[in-house]
Amino acid sequence: VSLAQAPGYVQLNQYRLLEPIGQGSYGIVKLAYSEEDDTHYAMKILSKRKLMRRAGLFGRAPPRRPGPGPPPDPLQRVYREIAVLKKLDHPNVVKLVEVLDDPAEDQLYLVFQLLEGGPVIEIPTENPLDENVAKKYFRDALLGVEYLHYQRIAHRDIKPANLLLGEGRVQVADLGACGELAGAGKLSGGVGTPAFRAPEAFAPADKYIGEAADIWSLGVTLYAMVTGRVPWCGDSTIELQKRVLTEPLSFPSKPTLSRQLRRLLGRMLDKNPNTRATMQEIKEHEWVTD
Ligand SMILES: COc1ccc(C(=O)/C=C\Nc2cc(OC)c(C(=O)O)cc2Cl)cc1
């Protein structure tokens, strides 16, 4: 006798939640199938309680720092991410389809268009991307980041895991750490992933220019795509910070990178944000254009 099995899956409105496809400090992303339109989506699942806990004890937000930048409370940051995502529309930025937010529930669901190829590369890897493939993906990511900067938004967590492949093009994902560049574009707070963080963005007290920090992260991301690893690493954030701030950029003997690519990486990974390559310079660079 086969007992009538209660469905082993979760159904949320028209979405049937399937296997996890992404995981991070933010929470989890599951594949979701919508019977309504016979289409798969990427469902990002967040816990409001977990986000509030990250806001400090008893959900008390840390004292608000003067000036722009995201509200300190991660839960408010998620609602801001949603508000920002809803107004964005660019072929190289992930598309938020809808938000399922039942005030009585702890879970918050962000429904995104599924980018079936997933992250452009998983690092570390022995099989990095060929320069020409990396160039196509880099151009897409560049257009997505340029669009964000045009909208006065700094992404602040650019890394390969947040460059997703769908319909043969790359889309920039995860605006969970983004900062509004209101005013002089000064941001603060040590957000993002340390190995991809700009030297000037380590010291939480100092203000830094969001756009220049994104260019640095994009440089580390390009380096990772073509070498399979990050340029500086460390067992602790402190050790990593020391290396990022003091160790010169170096390239592995294998794979051999073209001179033009090494020059571009040298310009993007300039430790001084004031002399670092700008978006315009990168768009006109010989490696990007030819
Ligand atoms: C192997 O096939 C795969 C196909 C798709 C995926 C995937 O989508 C993973 C993460 N997705 C996302 C993450 C986000 O933040 C962290 C955001 C955001 O908040 O903007 C949006 C999306 Cl879509 C993974 C593997």
The ligand as an ORCA input file, in Angstrom:
! r2SCAN-3c Opt
* xyz 0 1
  C      24.244     26.122    -12.169
  O      23.155     26.928    -12.473
  C      22.926     28.018    -11.709
  C      22.011     28.935    -12.202
  C      21.728     30.104    -11.475
  C      22.363     30.335    -10.262
  C      22.024     31.600     -9.526
  O      21.157     32.337     -9.974
  C      22.719     31.962     -8.292
  C      22.479     33.130     -7.580
  N      21.500     34.038     -8.017
  C      21.281     35.306     -7.504
  C      21.947     35.782     -6.352
  C      21.666     37.100     -5.898
  O      22.272     37.630     -4.787
  C      23.246     36.829     -4.115
  C      20.772     37.914     -6.588
  C      20.482     39.325     -6.157
  O      20.169     39.567     -4.955
  O      20.546     40.204     -7.044
  C      20.109     37.439     -7.716
  C      20.373     36.135     -8.178
  Cl     19.567     35.545     -9.595
  C      23.286     29.414     -9.758
  C      23.578     28.248    -10.481
*
